[in-house]
Amino acid sequence: MMKKVLIMTLLVLASLLARGEEPRSSGPAQQNYPGKVSKNYKSKSVASSFPKWAVHSNLLGFVQFGPVLSVEYGFTRNLALNAHARFSSVGALTPILYQADIDRGGRPDQFSGIAFGGGPMWFFKTKKDKAYVGLLFEYEMADALYMEDYVNEWSRDNRKMIMMLNSGYRFRFGQKVLPGSGRKFDQFIRESLFLNTGIYLGAERNKYNWHYTQPGAGEGDLSPREGTEIKPFGMLEVSVGMEF
């Protein structure tokens, strides 16, 4: 009886030992992956990522028809939507666009105006830089005052619709010009900073109406008090901005 119990005990222990032991594989050893992946290799998620937002300002507008502040959202690497504001009242050349006849005061004595607009932009990537072309629409509201403090002082309200092409080249020069640094903020600046050089070219349609500001002035003036003008429109662009 004891012999049978001993034999059964040995069989149970053997079975337990057999389960606890891991089988040895006769195949090749498991591949050891390197601790660091080559910098030329990027995962699919990293490779497909790109800056979706951009903010830039055309400071050259101060000496033209107003500086332009733009925001862009990229749907893909190539297609983006632009939204912008142009501050025409601080443009040095803006009064030229609203110049009246000499006998009616010439350039306005006072002027205020602002324009809002936007449209699709298409980018053609060339290495780090990008060529671009966009179709933009603007709506401008502007008021001008002529012959201020004279008996025949008059003002004109202007409502413009502007269609234009915006084409140029985006230099992503931060990585080329700025010295390298390990700090995250410096790296962000180097990778985000860019310069746009281009042109806006199109046409404007201005619907206006005007009136004398002094009571009783111009009673014998039978000229039309409203009208529509169509003129070419254009600006040069030198914008500084950031992508993120």
Steps between C-alpha positions, in 0.01 A plus 500: 500500500780742594676411175194599295467829688869581444470423128192726470676782686802480266274511194318812629829681574635412157186636338529829692865540408422438134235779500727755671787455256489717183565319179820584321466617142722348237446795264715816465540724798249782545596816307646775713368842389738795533440743785500793258321506167679662210412868459417428135220269611172654609182329605197543276333739746809723521565498126143604423497791749546859381448855634127571477499863614692801374489867604677772303493874436581693183687792656577644156136606496586796722654671195225378265127454562513372858671216689338159476464260794426143385412167659513172307367154578640210302265215406784314329866568430394689186156649566437773758228754576604862549319761711642850528443863588655797318528826690467741208477815716870473595630439148717783369367470143133439586393864438602458135220245455243758620631810328230729362525768232713798592203739503326264743784480750748251355620254763277448804575704812378219722473130431407187692460150369552129554466189283426136582541203273642157428504208263671173406879473474693229317862422592759332277770357725861527382725345765465714813345800321161538331364680195136604536202642315164603642169648392395762755188709552482824701221724621614850592311773684647849476392858568674807359456870576593772247544877520487493878385825668393651166144591405493220243636233737378157393546134595480174310410153628669217311418130493746296298511140382847390394603179322870425466765236453767469768810324372852474634765295677525400867857483629519284812832655585510448876689170476745649252576834665450471875768318704406163641414449865382214716235706672142416396398864451797573272426184302135603465602842361746347255246253366204743491632833370446586132505789252247549219596701192228542241236716339125570521344575163133546414214745459263692728138602463408803712140597566495846654272785600591850609341809651582852616551524873384863541124581489408686183832433328495391137137586435577566135712186460299250295775239463408140602545425868586131448677281249723200430868488407710208378879533530807274510645415839843370598756485778844354560541253785784458746348312794663358812323218680505171685364150437389270780 
